[in-house]
Amino acid sequence: MKKNHGVLLRPLILAFFLLVFSPMALAAGQVEFKDFKVLGKAPNYQVVTRVEFQLTNYLKNALLNGVTLKAHIQIRLGQHRSWWFNKDKQLLTATYQLKYHALSRRYLLTRVDTNEHWNFASLPALLRKLGELRKYKLPKLPDVKKGDDYYLLAVADLVPASLRLPLRIQSFFSDEYGITSEGVFWPLP
């Protein structure tokens, strides 16, 4: 009689992977661009966008325990090239700092590049404000000729302001310690 160990082993392997990887899926945060629009005419453009931040459990706990978080929203001007890598130039970086004040139980948001400050009673309210860029003026763009194939590239990330040495090394191998959006492309009007 021939024994088939594979039939018994497959459910065990599946259960192992579900146990190991399901907490990672639940703890995964994400950053996603929504409703991106480019307004105006060349060379003066304005960007309107909403960025949705969903924090990992580690980032939420770090914020509540006094760790300052930093967020960056970058917009770059790129040009497609057919023979080599695309060329791009940074247009703007909106840099934010997120803190939790334990005594007042308030969340503090600071836009570092403009020195604006806000405070919120809840984390979702802070994340909504963090993710909005309304009619943000882009710097004057170079002369864009038809057929030059220019586009805007947007990227956002949120990470702890500083990590101690063991966590800094772990952060290279885990998405739990910071979240980054995928690069999103939009053609110029």
C-alpha positions in Angstrom: 0.0 0.0 0.0 1.4 3.3 -1.1 1.2 6.3 1.4 0.6 9.8 0.1 2.1 12.2 2.5 1.5 15.2 0.2 -2.2 15.1 0.8 -1.7 15.5 4.5 1.2 17.9 4.3 -0.5 20.5 2.0 -3.2 21.7 4.5 -0.5 22.0 7.2 1.7 24.1 4.9 -1.3 26.3 4.0 -2.2 26.8 7.7 1.4 27.7 8.5 1.5 30.4 5.8 -1.9 31.8 6.9 -0.7 32.0 10.5 2.6 33.6 9.6 1.5 36.1 6.9 -2.0 37.1 8.0 -0.7 39.3 10.9 1.6 41.0 8.3 -1.4 41.7 6.0 -3.4 43.1 8.9 -0.6 45.3 10.0 0.2 46.6 6.5 -0.3 50.2 5.9 -0.6 52.0 2.6 -0.4 55.3 0.9 -2.6 56.0 -2.1 -3.2 59.0 -4.3 -6.8 59.9 -5.1 -8.4 62.6 -7.3 -5.2 64.0 -8.8 -5.8 67.0 -11.1 -3.6 69.4 -12.8 -5.1 72.9 -13.3 -4.0 75.9 -15.2 -2.0 76.5 -18.3 1.7 76.3 -19.1 4.0 77.3 -17.5 1.9 78.0 -14.3 0.2 74.8 -13.1 -1.6 74.0 -9.9 -2.0 70.5 -8.3 -5.1 69.3 -6.5 -4.9 65.9 -4.9 -5.8 63.8 -1.9 -3.5 61.3 -0.4 -4.9 58.5 1.8 -2.6 57.3 4.5 -3.3 54.1 6.3 -0.8 53.5 9.1 0.7 50.2 10.2 0.1 49.1 13.8 3.7 49.8 14.5 3.4 53.4 13.2 0.2 54.0 15.2 1.8 52.6 18.4 5.0 54.6 17.8 3.1 57.8 17.4 1.1 57.2 20.6 4.3 56.5 22.5 6.0 59.7 21.6 7.8 58.9 18.3 7.6 61.8 15.8 6.6 60.7 12.3 7.7 62.5 9.1 5.7 62.5 5.9 6.8 63.7 2.5 4.7 64.3 -0.6 6.9 64.8 -3.7 5.9 65.9 -7.1 8.5 65.7 -9.9 8.5 66.7 -13.5 9.6 63.9 -15.8 10.3 63.4 -19.5 10.1 60.1 -21.3 13.1 59.1 -23.2 13.1 56.3 -25.8 16.7 55.2 -25.5 17.7 55.7 -21.9 16.2 56.2 -18.5 13.5 58.9 -18.1 14.8 62.3 -17.0 13.1 63.9 -14.0 13.4 67.0 -11.8 12.0 67.6 -8.4 9.3 70.4 -8.4 8.1 70.3 -4.8 8.3 68.4 -1.6 5.7 69.0 1.1 7.2 67.8 4.4 5.1 67.2 7.5 5.8 66.2 11.1 3.2 64.2 13.1 3.3 64.1 16.9 1.0 63.0 19.7 0.8 65.1 22.9 -0.1 62.7 25.7 -1.2 65.3 28.3 -3.7 67.1 26.1 -4.5 63.9 24.1 -4.2 65.9 20.8 -2.5 65.0 17.6 -0.2 67.8 16.2 0.6 68.3 12.6 3.3 70.7 11.3 4.1 71.4 7.7 7.8 71.9 7.9 8.4 73.8 4.7 5.7 76.5 5.4 5.8 76.3 9.3 2.0 75.9 9.5 0.6 74.1 12.6 -2.7 72.2 13.3 -4.0 70.1 16.1 -6.7 67.4 16.1 -8.6 65.3 18.5 -8.4 62.2 16.4 -5.9 60.4 14.2 -8.3 60.1 11.2 -8.8 63.9 11.2 -5.0 64.4 11.2 -4.6 61.9 8.3 -7.3 63.7 6.3 -5.6 67.1 6.7 -2.2 65.5 6.0 -3.4 64.1 2.7 -4.9 67.2 1.1 -3.1 69.5 -1.3 -5.5 72.1 -2.7 -4.5 74.3 -5.6 -0.8 73.9 -4.7 1.2 76.0 -7.1 4.0 74.3 -8.9 7.2 76.2 -9.6 7.4 77.7 -13.1 8.0 74.8 -15.5 10.5 74.9 -18.3 9.1 75.5 -21.8 7.1 72.4 -22.6 6.9 71.7 -26.4 4.3 69.4 -27.9 5.8 66.0 -28.4 8.4 66.4 -25.6 6.4 63.8 -23.6 6.4 65.5 -20.1 4.6 64.1 -17.2 4.2 64.7 -13.4 5.3 62.0 -11.0 3.9 61.9 -7.4 5.3 59.9 -4.5 4.4 60.0 -0.8 5.9 58.3 2.2 5.5 58.3 6.0 8.3 57.1 8.3 9.5 57.6 11.9 11.7 60.7 12.2 14.5 58.6 13.7 15.0 54.9 14.3 17.6 53.4 16.7 20.1 51.1 15.2 18.4 47.7 15.5 15.2 49.0 14.1 17.0 50.9 11.4 18.4 47.7 10.1 15.1 45.9 10.4 13.4 48.7 8.5 15.3 47.7 5.3 13.6 44.3 5.3 10.1 45.1 6.6 7.3 47.4 5.4 6.1 47.7 9.0 8.4 50.6 9.9 7.3 53.0 7.1 4.9 53.3 4.3 5.5 54.5 0.7 3.2 55.0 -2.2 3.9 53.7 -5.7 5.0 56.4 -8.1 1.9 57.7 -9.9 2.2 59.4 -13.4 0.0 62.1 -14.9 0.5 63.7 -18.3 0.6 67.5 -18.4 -2.5 69.1 -19.9 
